[in-house]
Every structure is written in C-alpha cells, then in structure tokens.
Amino acid sequence: MTDRAHIVQKRSVTIAGHRTSVTLEKPFWDSLKEIANARSQSVNALIAEIDRQQQGNLSSTLRVFILRYYKAK
C-alpha cells in the first residue's frame, strides 16, 4: 500500500516574470498554502519571496523554509 502523502507533485510557478516548475511532496504544497493564507498572500507570491532569499535548489529551500516556519510556532 502506497502512502499518497509522499507522492511528489510538480507545479508551475512564476518568479520574477519567469515560469519555472517546483517539485514538492503534497504535505509541503499544503503547508505553503497554509503559510501563504496566514500571511494574506498567494502561494506564488510566497515562493517568489522565498526565492529572492535562496541559495541553491528552490525545492530544498522551500522545504527548509516550511520546517523553520513550523518550528518557530
């Protein structure tokens, strides 16, 4: 039996006017949506904000951002 939470999902986002794809597991996409809603912004705007501060792989940066967000709560 497969745990669907671990299935990766690729989504297109626009960052600084350029389309790119981001691959994350469903719980991370759900978390990004929750964080964006709490900050009254779109998921795309949140990803763009995180991208401006990133160094390295965007998917990894998003996972670390989400971890830090929830650890700080």
Secondary structure, DSSP 4 states (H G I P E B T S, - for coil): ---GGG-EEEEEEEETTEEEEEEEEHHHHHHHHHHHHHTTS-HHHHHHHHHHT--S-HHHHHHHHHHHHHHH-
